[in-house]
């Protein structure tokens, strides 16, 4: 969420940044000026009436002390009190409407973000490694997985329907091995603290990171008595909200945390996309990286976080590229996002495997996450960052497709062999 005073004082800038996102400022900011003006007028009038009422109360006290009749003035102050209460209620209503309007304004793209209209305008930053060479036509993971007996879509459909998968034997162990490998790398080498958060969260948590109200249709809602809970779409939600309504000691920043969790997404807006395989599932597993930073350090931390995620692919020997998302392709909460895209030879394309974003103070303001600088009394909002480090299922896909052999088996890179307890996956019967 943007700061009200900032929007008011920088409206032309906000309008221009919205246009860069491909949005119509008149639609996004509709009613802002009027709401803001009416709210301020109601507050000013209430404060003016209160000052007059205070003076009148003093005068009433003097009249009563001198034995004079104060009934008329007393009736007038009562009328003023009722008017003040009415104005305060009106101001509060305008405040609620303004907050709802502000909640719908996306974050402003950082000046370093390329301006563009679609994903075609994203800018490649770097590449690492080279794609593998095959003396046969490489297969996509959904064919390999079923032929190896490690991926089962038919039984998954029987259990839960479309867009679910059952992993068998070394297919299941490969998911677990990848999660352990990533967590060890991030905690031992990159300085993250591992967290095991709840997989169900309340609406305040979803609001804090920006999933609600905008993306309610993409979420799985779980009514529970008189409460409303949500299955997490990413560990970003519980990890970021760990410090909701708290003040962090500034000397502790940056705080870096990581978690391995299942993630649940209804993919309401993705019908018909990536229906083959496990690229876009209702349930998938992910290792998430989240940082809390001082504002002046957050873009340096974004570079570090992105490199941390990249290191997973490097140690696994997987070819990838990093792209900067353009203004129209970023998520609404982000000020800048790098996508890491891994090469998938079975599909002959790069596929996103991690999005690393700096949200600046956008989430922190929604979730009221602040910090206090050493020796300072005033608090400030932290900057929050997050990225996948990595999406387990898509890493599974990349390994299977990149390390497939002509006999149908899949080699396991050396860095992962001790975690899996095997150096190759061969066919088994389901």
C-alpha positions, 0 to 999 in steps of 0.5 A: 500500500502506498502512503496517503500523503505521498499519493496526495503530494505526488499525484502526477508521478503516481499517475505516470507510474500507473500508465507505465504499468499499462493502467488507466490512472482515472480508473485506479484513482477514481474519487481519490481527490474528492474522498481526500478533500471531504475527509480533510474538510470533515476533520478540520470542521470537527477540530474547529467545533471542538475548539469552540466547544472547549472555549464555551465549556470554560465560559459555562464554568465561569457563568455557573460560578458567578450564579448566572444562567448558562442553560442556553450555552449548555444546550449549544455545546450539546448540539456542538458535541452531536455535530462533532460526533457526526463529523468524526463518523463521516471522517472515519467513513471517508478514511475507510473508503480511502484505505480501500482505494489505496489498497487497490493502487499497485506499487510504483515501479522503480526507475530502473524497471524497463517500461513495457506493455507485455512480457515481450518487453522484459529485458534479459540480464544474464545467462549461465551455463549452456543447454545440454546436447542430445543425440536423440529427441529429448522428451518432456517430463510428463512422458519421462515421468510416466515411462519411469514410473515416478509420476502418476497423473491418472491416480492423482485425478482419481484422488483429487481431479485435474492439476494434481500429481502423485509422485512414486519412489525416486520421483517422491524422493527427488522432491524431498532431496531437492527441498533438503538440498535447497534448505541446507544451501540457504541456511549454511551458505547464505545465512537464512534462518529456517522456519516451519510456518502454518499452511493455513493463515487468516485474512489479515495475513493475506491482506498484509502481503497483497493477496487480498482482496485482489486475488481472492479468486486465485486462493483456496478459502477454508471456512472454519467455524466463525473464522475464515482461513486460507491455504497459503499460495506461497510461504511468502505470506506466513513468513512476511507476516511473522513480523506483522504489527511488530517493531524490529530492532534495526541492528538486526536488519537484514533479517533473512528467513526461508521455509519449505512448504506446500503451496495451493493455487486455484489458478482461476485465471489460468484455465487452459494454460500448461495443462500438460505435466506439473508446471501449473498445479493446484498444489506444489512445493516450494522453498521460499526466501524472504528478507526484511531490510532497511530501505537504503539497503533493499536493492542490494539485498534484492541482488543478493537474494537473486544470486542466492536463488541462482546458486541452486541452479548453478550447483545442479548444473542447469542452464538458465537466464535472468530477466528484469520484468517490465512495468506491465509484467510485474505483480501489483505489489512489486517495485522491481522483479527479476525472473529466473528462467531455467532451460527445459529441453523437452519443451524447447523453452525457458520456463520461470523457476523463481521470481525475486522481488523488492516490494519496498514498503508496500507490504510493510505498510499493509502489515504494519512492519516497522523498525527502529534505527539505533539511537532513534525514537521514531519508527520507519517501515521496513522494506520486504523482499522475497523469491523462490529458492526454488520452486521444487516441482519446476526444478524436478522438471528441469532435472528430469528433462536436462539429465535424461539419457537415450535409454530413458533413465535420468542421471542425478547431478553430483551435488544431489546424489547424497540427498537422493541416495542414488546417481540415476533414476531408472524405470519401475512399474507403477 
